[in-house]
Amino acid sequence: MDTSREFSIEHINTIAREAGDSILDIYNSGSDAAEVQFKDDKSPLTAADIASNNVIASALSRLTPDIPILSEEGAKVSYEDRTCWERFWLIDPLDGTKEFVRRNGEFTVNIALIEHSIPVLGVVHAPVPDILWYGDDNGSFKQVNNEQVKQISVSSESSNNPIRVIISRSHLSPGIESFLEQFNSHELMRMGSSIKMCLIADGSADIYPRLGPTMEWDTAASHAIVNNAGGSIKSIETGDDLVYNKKDLHNPWFVVNSSFEYRV
């Protein structure tokens, strides 16, 4: 695969931060943050989702006018049109809208580049704690505030006991309890949005079972970061890596893993 590109990941980092600033403008304004609409699928939508989407879509269109964009909040694109895309931007301008509304800070901006159904570049920005995770074929990295950038990698199987299992704060599944029974000792961590997957990538957690529905834009950016940090995201049903630009944009149930053996 040709990995040469007409832009650097630093360009995408800047766009993600600008989108995060647009979210914070609304988050810190007070009343607007609580104004929630609901889309056809009953998922929440706020002014911050729209503001962030506008920032990202506009910036990417200027930076890479020949690369199409698929966004959770953007115009709908038919599968017939998408099938010819060899590469495209896949974005979730505000992942964790429920956490945004709850004002717990656990929400992110997600930008991924998909090439031939594989996420090859990903940027995840958490505006409230001001953390940036990003990864491509040069590795995966983390920056907290404006401190020094550090390369990150997943934990090794021998490094942690109990095993640190991270689960969703807002989407608890009854299947989690049976999944956890296979571990002699575990520590349960709860977190919102794609931060969960980034904590696998930077070694802060060991495994994340997702036994429930997600969409491709929920996982693509953090998937690239996990992959380039030495981890994996596998379908529970097939054991294969998640792929993108499917006819149905729903993901299968999956496990984000560092290096631990598990069964489902």
Steps between C-alpha positions, in 0.01 A plus 500: 500500500629844412532692828628825347261785571466865415460595866644407838323369806589829672255670262225269625602555862451874448156446345395276790610763752311772312189282503551443871515875556165540323352239732642670809352833395156341537587274792623795705209725405264317734144487372568406137676181608173366636299558182464155352319388188452139396578354160293237322693223677423661838864595559559847649616801300620835636623827354850384588472195270406730213765764576778241519383332180506832315855573616633158400318470167604850393866449597530156339335624182766771474789272593404199288231603251528169312435279804129447578363532852258277686379647827242402757354850474569563131299440188395139449693317231355194331691173496499509121693827513734380774604176331740686271682670788853365533561741786284740695473693824277343762414738784297517818503870588377439856528145628331467837215748461334347807815572702506854358144558618584351841799736514745234618766587241516150347443597136730519200558617145581208268661529155617195303639437154377175348695340215364184337269437799782532756545791745858613430500831686305608804475803727295513820483823698339525846446877542421519872813332636679618182644167398592411143557143387607437141653229288608401150771286345761690706350372826251630755546799728340691786520863602350640821437875489805648328747267667754289315358247256558141609489187289256245640453124484257247641576311822666160497321192631742453788496860619166522680314297757210543542407550136355845442170469313344820371130525418259767384358741754176552306444167324518211745439153360375196694758294312785678676460299821538166324799635304672602824458155656796368299749720688623391843551860602390818329461871562196658336535849353214708356546773242307675224564546126807386305719583800450134596685375194772762538565379855571157353739661253696692764522207743261641762259206454538147366181391329169650390212270404226678308195279511259744344436722199745757365548671166811516284565866587498408871807279465702591191734766643577313821533175302790652305661613826459156663639321195807721481557460875521123463142405592208358307125533457335172404144404419364266765310302237781444249823586681594728209602864517219753466470639147345823377276632224266206520151518353368495857709746703429323829799322656473144624558440872874514559787483748778758520802319636859563594652153529273299728350165412122494532201299393151616398 
